[in-house]
Amino acid sequence: MSKDKLSNLKEAIEIFLKYDDPEYPTHCEHDVMYMNIDVNVVSDEDKIKLDELGFFPDTECGEGFKSFRFGSA
């Protein structure tokens, strides 16, 4: 699996949509993409898959996920 493919981003978004569809789902800053989906509601199985796709829990700033693969360039 190529780590930065658009298809990987699409797959991650499809997983996030299983849990929520927020009005403001994303934001990017300092080359980091943030997904505003509560980490606590995502299954462990989906967290593992999201990690493979480049998203991991944002333990520093909040309850969502972040990725260094899909942020601004």
GROMACS elastic network, one bead per residue, 0.5 to 0.9 nm:
[ bonds ]
;  ai    aj funct       b0    kb
    1     4     6  0.88239   500
    1     5     6  0.83506   500
    1     8     6  0.83931   500
    1    53     6  0.87398   500
    2     5     6  0.59404   500
    2     8     6  0.81770   500
    3     8     6  0.73945   500
    3    52     6  0.83749   500
    3    53     6  0.68586   500
    3    54     6  0.71765   500
    3    69     6  0.73406   500
    4     7     6  0.85035   500
    4     8     6  0.69657   500
    4     9     6  0.78136   500
    4    53     6  0.84163   500
    4    54     6  0.82675   500
    4    69     6  0.59099   500
    4    70     6  0.69473   500
    5     8     6  0.53453   500
    5     9     6  0.68546   500
    5    10     6  0.89492   500
    6     9     6  0.50651   500
    6    10     6  0.62668   500
    6    11     6  0.86854   500
    6    70     6  0.87564   500
    7    11     6  0.61905   500
    7    12     6  0.86603   500
    8    11     6  0.50665   500
    8    12     6  0.62370   500
    8    13     6  0.86561   500
    8    53     6  0.58629   500
    8    54     6  0.83987   500
    9    12     6  0.51057   500
    9    13     6  0.62100   500
    9    14     6  0.86525   500
    9    53     6  0.72152   500
    9    54     6  0.84858   500
    9    70     6  0.75715   500
   10    13     6  0.51164   500
   10    14     6  0.62213   500
   10    15     6  0.87668   500
   11    14     6  0.50915   500
   11    15     6  0.64323   500
   11    16     6  0.88081   500
   11    50     6  0.86934   500
   11    53     6  0.79456   500
   12    15     6  0.51334   500
   12    16     6  0.63054   500
   12    17     6  0.86944   500
   12    49     6  0.81769   500
   12    50     6  0.60479   500
   12    53     6  0.65385   500
   12    54     6  0.85135   500
   12    55     6  0.78230   500
   13    17     6  0.61116   500
   13    18     6  0.88540   500
   13    35     6  0.88263   500
   14    17     6  0.51012   500
   14    18     6  0.67701   500
   15    18     6  0.54339   500
   15    19     6  0.74825   500
   15    42     6  0.88800   500
   15    46     6  0.70635   500
   15    49     6  0.88183   500
   15    50     6  0.78219   500
   16    19     6  0.55731   500
   16    20     6  0.64785   500
   16    21     6  0.78261   500
   16    35     6  0.82824   500
   16    37     6  0.67281   500
   16    42     6  0.80545   500
   16    46     6  0.88732   500
   16    50     6  0.89193   500
   17    20     6  0.52145   500
   17    21     6  0.56600   500
   17    22     6  0.89548   500
   17    37     6  0.88119   500
   18    21     6  0.81875   500
   18    42     6  0.86509   500
   19    37     6  0.73427   500
   19    38     6  0.82222   500
   19    41     6  0.68909   500
   19    42     6  0.67058   500
   20    25     6  0.88225   500
   20    36     6  0.89222   500
   20    37     6  0.65425   500
   20    38     6  0.83497   500
   21    24     6  0.84760   500
   21    25     6  0.69798   500
   21    37     6  0.83013   500
   22    25     6  0.51366   500
   22    26     6  0.88936   500
   22    36     6  0.73674   500
   22    37     6  0.77947   500
   24    27     6  0.79207   500
   24    35     6  0.89292   500
   24    36     6  0.73964   500
   25    34     6  0.81945   500
   25    35     6  0.56910   500
   25    36     6  0.50740   500
   25    37     6  0.72865   500
   26    33     6  0.69694   500
   26    34     6  0.53879   500
   26    36     6  0.58919   500
   26    37     6  0.89475   500
   27    32     6  0.83447   500
   27    33     6  0.59309   500
   27    34     6  0.52935   500
   27    35     6  0.69418   500
   27    36     6  0.81887   500
   27    71     6  0.86616   500
   28    31     6  0.66194   500
   28    32     6  0.54157   500
   28    34     6  0.59793   500
   28    35     6  0.89727   500
   28    70     6  0.88095   500
   28    71     6  0.57398   500
   28    72     6  0.64932   500
   29    32     6  0.54147   500
   29    33     6  0.67988   500
   29    34     6  0.82372   500
   29    71     6  0.72499   500
   29    72     6  0.71459   500
   30    33     6  0.85663   500
   30    71     6  0.77021   500
   30    72     6  0.72349   500
   30    73     6  0.87572   500
   31    67     6  0.87321   500
   31    68     6  0.64497   500
   31    69     6  0.83419   500
   31    70     6  0.77726   500
   31    73     6  0.60393   500
   32    66     6  0.65961   500
   32    67     6  0.56982   500
   32    69     6  0.75733   500
   32    70     6  0.69922   500
   32    72     6  0.67528   500
   33    55     6  0.88405   500
   33    65     6  0.83818   500
   33    66     6  0.54937   500
   33    67     6  0.52103   500
   33    68     6  0.65076   500
   33    69     6  0.78286   500
   33    70     6  0.58848   500
   33    72     6  0.74011   500
   34    37     6  0.89794   500
   34    55     6  0.87122   500
   34    58     6  0.81878   500
   34    64     6  0.70365   500
   34    65     6  0.57439   500
   34    67     6  0.65810   500
   34    71     6  0.81031   500
   35    38     6  0.88121   500
   35    55     6  0.86152   500
   35    64     6  0.57569   500
   35    65     6  0.51391   500
   35    66     6  0.60780   500
   35    67     6  0.84474   500
   36    39     6  0.89053   500
   36    62     6  0.88723   500
   36    63     6  0.75586   500
   36    65     6  0.67460   500
   36    66     6  0.87978   500
   37    40     6  0.87956   500
   37    41     6  0.82643   500
   37    42     6  0.83063   500
   37    63     6  0.72324   500
   37    65     6  0.67526   500
   38    41     6  0.58599   500
   38    42     6  0.71607   500
   38    62     6  0.87500   500
   38    63     6  0.52284   500
   38    64     6  0.50424   500
   38    65     6  0.78803   500
   39    42     6  0.55340   500
   39    43     6  0.86071   500
   39    47     6  0.83508   500
   39    56     6  0.89936   500
   39    57     6  0.63373   500
   39    58     6  0.83733   500
   39    63     6  0.55995   500
   39    64     6  0.54294   500
   39    65     6  0.68820   500
   40    43     6  0.80107   500
   40    63     6  0.76088   500
   40    64     6  0.87873   500
   42    45     6  0.82959   500
   42    46     6  0.64435   500
   42    47     6  0.65570   500
   43    46     6  0.52352   500
   43    47     6  0.62169   500
   43    48     6  0.87622   500
   44    48     6  0.63114   500
   44    49     6  0.87653   500
   45    48     6  0.52859   500
   45    49     6  0.65087   500
   45    50     6  0.87293   500
   46    50     6  0.59468   500
   46    51     6  0.84291   500
   47    51     6  0.60744   500
   47    52     6  0.86653   500
   47    55     6  0.82499   500
   47    56     6  0.73106   500
   47    57     6  0.83028   500
   48    51     6  0.51125   500
   48    52     6  0.64447   500
   48    53     6  0.87895   500
   48    56     6  0.86749   500
   49    52     6  0.50661   500
   49    53     6  0.63286   500
   49    54     6  0.87633   500
   49    55     6  0.86995   500
   50    54     6  0.62156   500
   50    55     6  0.51454   500
   50    56     6  0.66883   500
   51    54     6  0.50207   500
   51    56     6  0.53114   500
   51    57     6  0.87027   500
   52    55     6  0.74149   500
   52    56     6  0.89282   500
   53    56     6  0.89448   500
   53    67     6  0.89042   500
   53    69     6  0.88644   500
   54    66     6  0.81484   500
   54    67     6  0.55955   500
   54    68     6  0.72507   500
   54    69     6  0.62329   500
   54    70     6  0.82514   500
   55    58     6  0.89487   500
   55    65     6  0.59891   500
   55    66     6  0.53227   500
   55    68     6  0.79186   500
   55    69     6  0.82568   500
   56    59     6  0.88784   500
   56    64     6  0.84877   500
   56    65     6  0.52451   500
   56    66     6  0.56308   500
   56    67     6  0.66243   500
   57    60     6  0.88541   500
   57    62     6  0.85638   500
   57    63     6  0.72399   500
   57    64     6  0.59867   500
   57    66     6  0.63249   500
   57    67     6  0.89655   500
   58    61     6  0.61250   500
   58    62     6  0.59131   500
   58    63     6  0.63388   500
   58    64     6  0.56267   500
   58    66     6  0.56758   500
   58    67     6  0.89056   500
   59    62     6  0.61450   500
   59    63     6  0.70443   500
   59    64     6  0.82120   500
   59    65     6  0.84404   500
   60    63     6  0.88460   500
   61    64     6  0.84066   500
   62    65     6  0.83360   500
   66    71     6  0.89433   500
   67    70     6  0.61626   500
   67    71     6  0.68528   500
   68    71     6  0.58449   500
   68    72     6  0.89205   500
   69    72     6  0.89439   500
   70    73     6  0.84101   500
